[in-house]
Amino acid sequence: MLILVINPGSTSTKVAIFEDENIKIDKVIRHKPYELEKFDSLMAQKEYREKAILEFLKSNGYKIDDFDAIACRGGILPPLKSGTYIVNEEMVNYLKYKSKVEHASNLAAVIGFELSNGKIPVFITDPVSVDEMVDEARISGIPEIKRLSLAHALNIKAVGRKVASELGKKYEELNMVIAHLGGGISVTAHRKGKMIDVNNANDEGPFSPERTGDLPVGDVVKLCFSGKYNHKEVKKMFVGKGGLVAYLGTNNMKEALEMAKSDEYAKLIVDAMAYQIAKEIGGMCAILKGEVDAIVITGGIANNNEFVENIKSYIYNFAPIFNIPGEFEMEALALGALRVLKGEEKALTWGEKYEKVERIT
């Protein structure tokens, strides 16, 4: 089975060609900032990015008709259950006109659907809005505010399956805590194949290279009504200019660790970040009532062994710990499509009329 994988980012488009489970060719197509500035919205970049993908295929001797499927990164859809979804016209229209958040991932299914021209199936797998939270996890303390399931679901589910395979089990047979450490940090509890609780990486949990995570609510209210900052400035303080970058002036974990070798203040901040991640992992172990088969650490920051060892020093008694550094989004997308093509998994259908049926609560 030949599968084309499409994963747009804010300034690049990742593309890859898989033959069954094996990657044949991959490329990160970099888009020049001055070219992107010509467009008044992300969705307006669709044709520009389509052209770049077609040029990639042509330069490697492929055309769209060669593929058995196109696998796309899932965009910002309403809450839905984990799995691989067939991209249909209703999904494309939602991503183009109704999605609550303008995000580069919204482009993927739209581009894939147009490139396929109805000739080959197009899929998304485990988008950010995967929602398998138990009802207790949704309660925030204020009736007007519900906790949301927003996490790095695609990579998290992929590494969950990898670790299960290493243990000679299926992902659906295990209880795991999986922490994705990147620009945002998602710590998630998994019970028998369901991601039953998550920290919303934008608003909750540990601070990260660019985000504040949990904050003392009373002080946040004072800051918001101090008159010193407008709405946009406050939001940027929480996401984009919070965390490591607020304390140390860098969002690069390697730089922060290097600073910590000779600067006591930098060491304190780095240690505090590891402390908070371990604390969140411990909380998720409690959610699973201590019945944890594995703790998994993944994402780009997991490449820093020194930092991972700092986290492990707090949690080594809880369960076996697996460090799976990096991200496996392209592979996860290809494998999601492949499972459907081989009949190992049934493709789900998304649509606003299906939303209540598909969502697990």
C-alpha positions as CSV (number, residue, x, y, z in Angstrom):
1,M,0.0,0.0,0.0
2,L,1.4,3.4,-1.0
3,I,0.3,6.3,1.3
4,L,1.0,10.0,0.9
5,V,1.2,11.8,4.3
6,I,0.5,15.6,4.7
7,N,1.2,17.5,7.9
8,P,1.2,21.3,7.6
9,G,2.8,23.6,10.1
10,S,2.8,27.3,10.5
11,T,5.8,27.9,8.2
12,S,6.4,24.5,6.6
13,T,4.6,21.5,5.2
14,K,5.9,18.0,6.1
15,V,5.2,15.4,3.4
16,A,6.2,11.7,3.2
17,I,5.6,8.7,1.1
18,F,5.1,5.3,2.9
19,E,5.0,1.9,1.4
20,D,3.1,-0.1,4.0
21,E,4.8,0.6,7.4
22,N,8.1,1.8,5.8
23,I,8.9,5.4,4.9
24,K,10.4,5.8,1.4
25,I,10.8,9.5,1.1
26,D,10.1,12.5,3.4
27,K,10.7,16.2,3.2
28,V,10.0,19.3,5.2
29,I,8.9,22.0,2.6
30,R,10.0,25.3,4.1
31,H,7.8,28.3,3.2
32,K,9.4,31.7,3.0
33,P,7.8,34.2,5.4
34,Y,7.4,36.9,2.7
35,E,5.5,34.4,0.6
36,L,3.1,33.5,3.4
37,E,2.6,37.2,4.2
38,K,0.8,37.6,0.9
39,F,-2.2,35.6,2.3
40,D,-4.8,37.1,4.6
41,S,-5.6,33.8,6.3
42,L,-4.1,30.3,6.7
43,M,-6.8,28.7,4.6
44,A,-6.0,31.1,1.8
45,Q,-2.6,29.3,1.6
46,K,-4.3,26.1,0.4
47,E,-3.5,26.4,-3.3
48,Y,0.1,27.6,-2.6
49,R,0.8,24.6,-0.4
50,E,-1.0,22.2,-2.8
51,K,1.4,23.3,-5.6
52,A,4.4,22.7,-3.3
53,I,3.2,19.1,-2.6
54,L,2.6,18.3,-6.3
55,E,6.1,19.6,-7.1
56,F,7.5,17.3,-4.4
57,L,5.7,14.3,-5.9
58,K,6.7,15.2,-9.5
59,S,10.4,15.6,-8.5
60,N,10.3,12.1,-7.0
61,G,8.5,10.5,-9.9
62,Y,5.0,10.2,-8.4
63,K,1.5,11.4,-9.2
64,I,-1.6,11.3,-7.1
65,D,-3.1,8.3,-8.9
66,D,-0.2,6.2,-7.7
67,F,-1.4,6.2,-4.1
68,D,-3.8,4.0,-2.3
69,A,-4.7,6.7,0.3
70,I,-3.8,10.1,1.6
71,A,-3.2,10.5,5.3
72,C,-3.6,14.0,6.8
73,R,-3.0,15.6,10.1
74,G,-6.4,16.2,11.8
75,G,-7.5,19.8,12.2
76,I,-9.3,21.6,15.0
77,L,-12.7,19.7,15.0
78,P,-15.2,19.5,17.8
79,P,-14.5,16.8,20.4
80,L,-14.4,13.3,19.0
81,K,-13.3,9.8,19.9
82,S,-9.9,8.4,19.0
83,G,-9.5,6.6,15.7
84,T,-9.1,7.1,11.9
85,Y,-11.7,9.1,10.2
86,I,-12.6,9.3,6.5
87,V,-12.4,12.8,5.2
88,N,-15.7,13.8,3.7
89,E,-17.2,17.0,2.3
90,E,-18.8,18.0,5.6
91,M,-15.5,17.8,7.4
92,V,-13.8,19.9,4.8
93,N,-16.5,22.5,5.0
94,Y,-16.2,22.6,8.8
95,L,-12.4,23.1,8.7
96,K,-12.7,25.8,6.0
97,Y,-15.5,27.8,7.5
98,K,-16.5,26.8,11.0
99,S,-13.4,25.7,13.0
100,K,-13.1,27.7,16.2
101,V,-9.4,28.1,15.9
102,E,-7.3,29.1,12.9
103,H,-4.5,26.5,12.8
104,A,-2.2,25.2,10.1
105,S,-3.5,21.6,10.8
106,N,-6.9,22.7,9.4
107,L,-5.3,22.8,5.9
108,A,-4.3,19.1,5.8
109,A,-7.6,17.4,5.2
110,V,-8.8,20.2,2.9
111,I,-5.7,19.8,0.7
112,G,-5.8,16.0,0.8
113,F,-9.5,16.0,-0.2
114,E,-8.9,18.3,-3.2
115,L,-5.8,16.4,-4.3
116,S,-7.6,13.1,-4.2
117,N,-10.4,14.4,-6.5
118,G,-12.7,11.7,-5.1
119,K,-10.5,8.9,-6.6
120,I,-8.7,7.7,-3.5
121,P,-9.6,7.7,0.2
122,V,-8.4,10.5,2.5
123,F,-8.0,10.0,6.3
124,I,-7.2,11.8,9.5
125,T,-6.1,10.0,12.7
126,D,-6.3,11.2,16.3
127,P,-6.6,15.0,15.9
128,V,-5.9,17.4,18.8
129,S,-9.6,17.3,19.9
130,V,-9.7,13.6,20.7
131,D,-12.0,13.4,23.7
132,E,-12.1,10.3,25.9
133,M,-12.2,12.0,29.3
134,V,-14.2,10.6,32.1
135,D,-17.0,12.8,33.3
136,E,-15.3,13.6,36.6
137,A,-12.3,15.0,34.7
138,R,-14.5,17.6,33.0
139,I,-15.4,19.4,36.3
140,S,-13.4,22.6,36.8
141,G,-14.9,24.1,40.0
142,I,-16.9,26.7,38.1
143,P,-20.1,25.5,36.3
144,E,-19.5,27.9,33.5
145,I,-16.1,26.5,32.7
146,K,-15.5,22.9,31.6
147,R,-12.1,21.3,31.5
148,L,-11.3,20.4,27.9
149,S,-9.5,17.5,26.3
150,L,-6.8,19.1,24.2
151,A,-3.5,17.2,23.9
152,H,-0.8,16.0,21.5
153,A,-3.1,13.0,20.9
154,L,-1.5,11.8,17.6
155,N,2.0,11.3,19.0
156,I,0.8,10.2,22.4
157,K,-1.4,7.4,21.0
158,A,1.5,6.4,18.7
159,V,4.0,6.0,21.4
160,G,1.4,4.2,23.6
161,R,1.2,1.5,20.9
162,K,5.0,1.4,20.6
163,V,5.4,0.7,24.3
164,A,2.6,-1.8,24.4
165,S,4.3,-3.7,21.5
166,E,7.6,-3.7,23.5
167,L,5.7,-5.2,26.4
168,G,4.1,-7.8,24.2
169,K,0.7,-6.4,24.8
170,K,-1.9,-4.3,23.0
171,Y,-2.4,-0.7,23.8
172,E,-6.0,-1.5,24.8
173,E,-4.8,-3.9,27.5
174,L,-2.7,-1.5,29.5
175,N,-2.9,1.4,31.9
176,M,-0.3,4.1,31.1
177,V,0.7,7.6,31.9
178,I,2.2,9.3,28.8
179,A,3.8,12.8,28.9
180,H,4.5,14.7,25.7
181,L,7.2,17.3,26.3
182,G,7.5,20.0,23.6
183,G,6.6,23.6,23.3
184,G,3.5,22.7,25.2
185,I,3.4,19.8,27.7
186,S,0.6,17.2,27.7
187,V,0.4,14.6,30.5
188,T,-2.3,12.0,30.0
189,A,-3.8,9.0,31.8
190,H,-4.7,6.0,29.6
191,R,-6.9,3.2,30.9
192,K,-7.3,0.2,28.6
193,G,-7.0,2.2,25.4
194,K,-8.9,5.3,26.4
195,M,-7.2,8.7,27.2
196,I,-9.4,9.3,30.3
197,D,-7.7,12.5,31.6
198,V,-5.4,15.2,30.2
199,N,-4.0,18.6,31.1
200,N,-4.9,21.1,28.5
201,A,-1.4,22.0,27.3
202,N,-2.4,25.7,26.7
203,D,-4.0,26.3,30.1
204,E,-3.0,23.6,32.7
205,G,-0.3,21.4,34.0
206,P,3.4,22.1,34.2
207,F,5.0,25.2,32.7
208,S,6.8,24.5,29.4
209,P,9.3,26.3,27.2
210,E,6.7,28.9,26.1
211,R,3.6,28.4,28.3
212,T,2.8,29.0,32.0
213,G,0.6,26.0,32.7
214,D,-1.3,26.3,36.0
215,L,-1.3,29.7,37.7
216,P,-2.7,31.0,41.0
217,V,-6.2,32.2,39.9
218,G,-6.4,35.1,42.3
219,D,-3.1,36.6,41.1
220,V,-4.2,36.1,37.5
221,V,-7.4,38.1,38.1
222,K,-5.4,40.9,39.7
223,L,-3.0,41.0,36.7
224,C,-5.9,41.0,34.2
225,F,-7.6,44.0,35.9
226,S,-4.4,45.9,36.8
227,G,-4.9,48.1,33.7
228,K,-1.3,47.4,32.7
229,Y,-2.0,44.9,29.9
230,N,-4.7,44.4,27.2
231,H,-6.3,41.1,26.4
232,K,-3.9,40.2,23.7
233,E,-0.9,41.0,25.9
234,V,-2.1,38.9,28.7
235,K,-2.8,35.9,26.5
236,K,0.7,36.2,25.0
237,M,2.1,36.1,28.6
238,F,0.3,32.7,29.1
239,V,1.0,31.1,25.7
240,G,4.1,32.2,23.8
241,K,6.0,34.3,26.4
242,G,5.5,32.2,29.5
243,G,7.5,29.4,31.0
244,L,11.2,29.1,30.4
245,V,11.2,32.0,28.0
246,A,9.7,34.3,30.7
247,Y,12.3,33.3,33.3
248,L,15.4,32.7,31.2
249,G,14.8,34.4,27.9
250,T,15.0,31.2,25.8
251,N,12.5,28.6,24.7
252,N,15.4,26.2,23.8
253,M,15.7,23.4,26.3
254,K,19.4,22.7,25.4
255,E,20.3,26.4,26.0
256,A,18.4,26.3,29.3
257,L,20.2,23.2,30.5
258,E,23.6,24.7,29.4
259,M,22.7,27.9,31.4
260,A,21.9,25.8,34.4
261,K,25.4,24.4,34.6
262,S,26.8,27.7,35.6
263,D,23.8,29.8,36.8
264,E,22.0,28.9,40.1
265,Y,18.9,30.7,39.0
266,A,18.7,28.9,35.7
267,K,19.2,25.6,37.5
268,L,16.3,26.5,39.8
269,I,14.0,27.1,36.9
270,V,15.0,24.0,35.0
271,D,14.6,21.9,38.2
272,A,11.2,23.5,38.9
273,M,10.0,22.5,35.4
274,A,11.1,18.9,36.0
275,Y,9.4,19.0,39.4
276,Q,6.1,20.2,38.0
277,I,6.1,17.5,35.2
278,A,6.8,14.8,37.8
279,K,4.0,16.2,40.0
280,E,1.6,16.0,37.0
281,I,2.6,12.5,36.2
282,G,2.1,11.5,39.8
283,G,-1.4,12.9,39.7
284,M,-2.2,10.9,36.6
285,C,-0.9,7.8,38.4
286,A,-3.4,8.5,41.2
287,I,-6.2,8.8,38.6
288,L,-5.4,5.2,37.5
289,K,-5.5,4.2,41.3
290,G,-1.8,3.3,41.2
291,E,-2.4,0.5,38.6
292,V,0.1,1.7,36.1
293,D,1.8,-0.6,33.6
294,A,4.1,2.0,32.2
295,I,5.1,5.7,32.3
296,V,6.1,7.0,28.9
297,I,8.1,10.3,28.2
298,T,8.1,11.5,24.7
299,G,8.4,14.7,22.5
300,G,11.3,16.8,21.5
301,I,12.5,17.6,25.1
302,A,12.7,13.9,25.8
303,N,16.0,13.9,23.8
304,N,17.6,15.7,26.7
305,N,18.7,12.7,28.9
306,E,19.8,14.9,31.8
307,F,16.4,16.5,32.1
308,V,14.5,13.2,31.7
309,E,16.7,11.7,34.5
310,N,15.7,14.6,36.7
311,I,12.0,13.8,36.1
312,K,12.6,10.1,36.7
313,S,14.2,10.7,40.0
314,Y,10.7,11.6,41.4
315,I,8.6,8.9,39.8
316,Y,10.8,5.8,39.4
317,N,8.9,3.9,42.1
318,F,5.5,4.3,40.4
319,A,6.0,2.1,37.3
320,P,8.5,1.1,34.6
321,I,9.6,4.2,32.7
322,F,10.1,4.4,28.9
323,N,11.8,7.3,27.2
324,I,10.7,7.5,23.5
325,P,12.2,10.8,22.4
326,G,11.0,12.7,19.3
327,E,7.7,12.9,17.5
328,F,6.1,10.1,15.4
329,E,3.3,12.1,13.7
330,M,4.0,11.1,10.1
331,E,4.4,7.4,11.0
332,A,1.2,7.5,13.1
333,L,-0.8,9.1,10.3
334,A,0.4,6.5,7.8
335,L,-0.2,3.6,10.1
336,G,-3.7,4.9,10.9
337,A,-4.6,4.8,7.2
338,L,-2.9,1.5,6.7
339,R,-4.9,-0.2,9.5
340,V,-8.1,0.9,7.7
341,L,-6.8,-0.2,4.2
342,K,-5.9,-3.6,5.6
343,G,-9.3,-4.1,7.4
344,E,-7.7,-4.1,10.8
345,E,-9.7,-1.0,11.9
346,K,-12.9,0.5,10.6
347,A,-12.8,4.1,9.4
348,L,-15.1,6.4,11.4
349,T,-17.4,8.9,9.9
350,W,-17.4,12.5,11.2
351,G,-20.1,15.1,10.7
352,E,-21.9,17.5,13.0
353,K,-25.0,15.1,12.9
354,Y,-22.7,12.3,14.2
355,E,-20.9,14.4,16.8
356,K,-23.0,13.3,19.9
357,V,-22.8,9.7,18.7
358,E,-19.0,9.7,18.1
359,R,-18.1,11.6,21.3
360,I,-17.3,9.4,24.3
361,T,-18.2,10.8,27.7
